[in-house]
Structures are given as structure tokens and as C-alpha cells.
Amino acid sequence: MEDTILRGLVVPKHILQHLLDYAKCSTLDDALESLIKIARTESGRSELASKNVLVVLELIRFLLNHLTRSFLLSSLKLLRNLCAGELRNQNSFITNNGVEVISCALNSGNEKFVTLLCMVIYICCIGSNERIEELCGAQGIRIVEDISKTASIVGFGEDWLKWLLSEVCFEEHKFPALFYQLSLCDVVTDDLWCKNLTFSEEQAFMMGYLGILSKILNQHLDEVSVSNEFSMCVLGILKKASGSVDFFSTGKSALPTGISEVDVLGYSLTILRDVCAKYDPRSSNNEGSIDVVDSILSSGLLELLLDILCDLGPPEIIRK
């Protein structure tokens, strides 16, 4: 059987043979496409889970090591489908160093790969506190950081990154660590009130995504919650941004303006607006959430907003 897929590139026989046998195909590209279709259904994923089709991880690692993108996109699509709602495949993904493979694929810099990687990570983490902890650990948070940086460069706009950031930042208390990993400074700090902090384009990009995500709060009241820690972190960022912005030279552009400090300030306001708007003080179902708003207010939000308005100038000048 021919196992040469590119000139001078030979896929290890044990990887190739497994995939061809499972798919009942004679070529690798046909096998991958067939397995992708099979893995779209719950029964198909369950059947493939019993056959160790996550040998596709070995294929991905092999392709990355040989610096070729041939079949890589199809392999990642198959990996995504296999992990969607199938616990055995998700566990196999973790135990077979899937995180390491994803990290290597991310470094390839292809925007389509980032979409698939976000999907794989997200579907493996949903409903699993253990996997969330792994994602938010030293190695996992670095992958999220790299995804965010790549996305900021290429203007990534897929929903999977938004939901991934929602899981990590809104609910898992990892926003401060991730936000300051994206800092321009060599020394990373989670001191939200430090006076010498400047904002990077990546930080502004992340705040923009969270600003978009915050609008989801009012649409999915029972699905998305926001921690007090996250809200206080955003308030601290707003305070710092308000002290970094030159209000007399920012122009009249809508967000994003291209000025990191201005964008961070604007998106911070957007997030806090939506956090506050999410909760109805008359509802007994939101007692814990009301505490979040109370904390923001008692920490000086209104005073800060008044200071910002004073810096902007009289209404006839700022108008908006």
C-alpha cells in the first residue's frame, strides 16, 4: 500500500494503516474525510472511541514535526469531531498529550487552525472542572495567551474564541493572570492599581472580545455568570486606563480606535455597563449577583465615572 503522501514525506505505517482500516479507504485524504463525517454523529463518535482513532494525534504531531500543512486541517477537524461530547475521546486527548499537540499546531500561525483549536479546547473543557483547571494552569493559560495574540494579529472573529474566553475569564477567575500575561512589560504583575502600567494591543483586543461577550450576559442569564473577582478586576483596569488616556487628543473614532489605552477604557466601560444591566435588584433569584454590583459601586465606580466626565469636558464639547 502506498503510504507516501508528499514528495519525500512518508507517514509511519502504523498511523496510516489504522486510519485506512477504520475508514475502509485506500488513501489518507479519503480516510480523513470519511472519518470526519462518521464522527459528526453521537453513535459514530462512540464507535470510533472504541477503536482508538485518536491515533490522529500522532498524525498531527508527525505533520507538524515535518513542517507540512498537508492533511493538517483535515486532521484537526477530525480531532474536533471526535472530542465533541465523547468523554472517552476527551480523556484520550488529555492522556495522550493533546494539549502539547495543540500548542505546536498553534505555533504554525494558520488562522483556520486557531478556529479548530478553540473548538477542541472548548468542547473538552465544558462540564469538567478538572480540565478547566488544566487549561488555566501554567501550560494551558499559555495556550490561551498564544491564541489571543494570534487572533489579535489576524483579526480573528469566530465565536469559538469568544466562548473560550468567556469560560476562562468570566467564570474561572483567570482573567487577571491572562490579561497581564499579554502585557508589554517584561515583568508580569496582577496589581490592577499600579501606576506604571501601559496596555498592549493584545490586551486591548482581549477587552474588545470581552466587551462583545458581555452583551451575551443579558441574553443568557442562566448560562453565563460573572464573578465578583472579574468585575473588580475590570474596574481596576478602568481606573488605570482613565489615568493613561489623553482625553484631548483621542479623536472621535468609534471603538476600536487603534489606541490601546482608549480601547481598554471604552471596552471596560462596556463590560461594567452590561454586568450592571444584567441584574434586577427586584429579583430574589439574583441575590448573589446583586452583590457583584454592590461591590462595584462601593469601590468607587460612580466617582470614577464622574472623574472621567470631568476630564472629557463640558457636554457641548463631548456631546456623547
N, C-alpha and C positions, 0 to 999 in steps of 0.2 A: 504493500500500500504506500502511496506517495505521501510523505509527511513533510515535504519541502513546500513552504508557503510563500517564501520570498527568495530571491536570488541570494544564496549563501546562508539562509536562515532555516534551521531545522528545529521544529517543535519536538521536545522529548516525546518518545513513543508512548510512554505510559499516560501522559496527559492527553495526547491526541487520540489514542485508542479508546480511552474511557469516554470521551465526548462523542466520538463517532458511534460507539456501541450504544450509548444511551439514546442518541437521536436517530439511530438507524440510517445514517447518512454516510456518504463516501468522501466528502470534503469538509474541511473545517468551517468554512463560511456557511455552508448549508446546515451543518450541525448546530452552530450557534444560533442561527435564525430559527431553526426548529425548536430548540430548547427554550428560547425566549418566548415563543408562542405557548409552549406547554406550561411554562412557569407563570403564565398570566392568570391561570385558574387555581383555586384553592386545592383541588384534587391533584392537579398537575404538580404543584409545589410539594405537596405531601408525598407524592410518588417519587419525585426526584430527590427529596430529602433522604429517602431510604437508600439511595444509590450513590451517595457522596459526590453529587455533581459539583460541589464546591471545590472540586479539583480545578474549577475555572479560576480560583485564586492563584493557583500555581501557574496557570497560563498567563494571567495578568502580570504576575511577578516576572515571568520569563520574558514577556514582550517588553516590559519596562527596562529590564536589565540589558536588553539588546537594542534599546533606543529606537524602537519602531512603534508606530501608531496603528499599523495594520492589525485589524481584528480587535484592537483595544476597546473601541467604543462599543462594539457588539458584546464583548466580554463583560464590560461594566453594566450594560443593560441586562444581561443575563443574571449577573450578581444581584442587581437591584430587584429583579422579579423574584429570584429565589428567596430573598430575605423578607419580602413583603408579607407579613403576618404569619410566617412559618418559623416557629420557635426553634426547631431543630437546626434549620439552616442559619438562624441568627446566632445560636450558640456555637455552631461550627465556624461561623465567620469570626467570632471573637477568639476561640481557642486556636484557630489557625492563623493568628496574627493578621487578621483582615485590616485592622487599624494601620498597621505598618504598610500594607499594600496600598491602602487609600492615600496615605501620606506621600508615598512615592508617586502615585498617579497624579496627585495634586500638583506636584512639582513639574509635571510635564507642561503646565500652562495652557492647556486647551480649554476654552470656555464651556464646551459641551460636556467635558469630563467633570467639571465642577458641579454642573446640574445633577448629574448622576451620583456623584459622591455625596452631595447634600441629601439626596433621596435615600441612599443606602444608610447613611448615618442616622437620619431622622427615623426611618422605619424600624431600625434596630433598637432605638432608644425609647420609643413610645411604650409606656406601660412597664418599664423596667428601671427601677431606682438604681440598681447595680450598674447598669450600662450608662445611665446618666452620670453617675459618679466617675466612671471610667472616662467618659467624654470630657468631663470637667476637671479631670486630673491633669497632671503636668504634660503628658503626651497628647491627650485628647484636646485640651484647650489650645495647644499649639496648632493643631489641625484646623480648628475653628478660626483661629487667628489668620492662618495662611489662606483659608477660603475667603475671609473678609477682605484681606489685602488684594487677592487676585480679583475678586469681584469689584473692588473699588477702581482697579486699573482698567478693566474692560467694560464697566458699566453693566454689570450683571443684574438682571431684573426678574429672575424666576421666583415663584412663590416658595420653592423648597428652602431657599436660604432664609426667607422671612420666617418660616415656621421653625426652622432650626434655631435661629437667633431668639425667637420667642421662647422656645423651650429652655435654652441656656440662660437667657438674660432675665426674662420676666419671672420665671418660676423657680429657677435653681440657684439663685443668689450668686451667680458667677459673673455678673455684669462688670463690677469694679475691676476684677482681675483681668478680664478680657479687654476692657476699654483701655486700661493703662498698659497692656501689652502692645497696643497699637500706637503708643506714644512716640513722639520724635526723640524723647530723651533716652539716653543710654541707660540711665538708672530708672527702673520702673518703680512707681510709687502708687499706693492706693489712697494717699492723702488727698481727699477731694477738695480741701480748702487751701492747698499750698499756693504760694503767690508767684512761683516762677514757672508755672506750667503753661506750655503752649500746646495747641491742638494740631494734630496731623490730618492730612486729607483722609486717611483711613478711619480716623476717629469721627470725622465729620460724616463720612459715608455711612458708618455704622449707626450714628444718631439719626441719619436720614431714613434708614431702613426701620429703625425702631419707631420713628415718627409715623411711618406708614403703618406699621404694625399696631400702633396704639389705637388707630381708628377701628381696629378689629374688636377692641375691648367692648364697645357698645353693641356689636353685632353678635358676639359670642359670650354672653355674660357668664354662662355656666361652664364654659370650656377654657377660658383664659383668666388666670388670676395674676395679680401683681403684688409682689411682696413689699413690705414697708421698707426693707433694705434697698430695694431697687429704686423706689420713689425718692428716698432720701439721697441716694447717690446722684440721681438726675438733678435734684435740687442743688446739690453741691457743685455739679458741673455747670448748671445755670449761673450760679453765683460767680464762679471763676470766669466763665465766658463773658459775663456782663462787665467784669473788670478788665477784660482784654480787648474789647471791641472799641474801635474809634467810631463813635456814632456820627461824626461829622464828615466821614469820608467813605461810608459804606454804600452809597448809591441807593437806587430804588428797585433793584432787581428782586424778583421773587426767589424763594428757595428752590434749588440750591443757588447760592450767589457765586460760588467759587472761592470765597474767603472762608477758611476753616473756622475761625472764631465766630463769625457771623452765622454760619450754618449750624454750628453746635448750639449757639444761643437760640436760634429760631426753632430748631428741632426739639431742644429741651423744653421750650415753652409749649410746643405742640403736644409732647408726651404728657407733661403735667396737666395740661388742659383736658386731655382725654382721660387721664387717670381720675381726675376730679369729677368729670362728667359721667363717668361710669357708675357712680354710686348714688343711690337715692337715700337720703337720710331718713326718709319716712318709712323705709322698708326694713323689717326686722331680719330679713334674710342676708343683709349686708353689714351686720354689726362689726365683724372683723375687718371688713373693707373700709368702713367708715373711719376706723382707727388710723388707716393709712392717710386719709385726707386730713384728719385732725393733726397728725404728726407733721404733715407738710405745712399746714397753717401755723402751728405752734412753733415751727422752726424758722418762721420769718418770710414765708412766700409772699404775702401781701406787701410787706415792707420792701422786699426786693423788687417787686413789680413797680411799686411807686418810684423807687430809685431809678429804675430803667426808664420809666416815663419821663422823669425829670431830665435824665441825660439826653433823651431824644429831642426835647424841646417842646414848645407850645403846640397845641393841636393844629393851629393853622399852618404849621410847618410840616409836621409828620403826617397829618390827616388820617393815616391808617395806624 
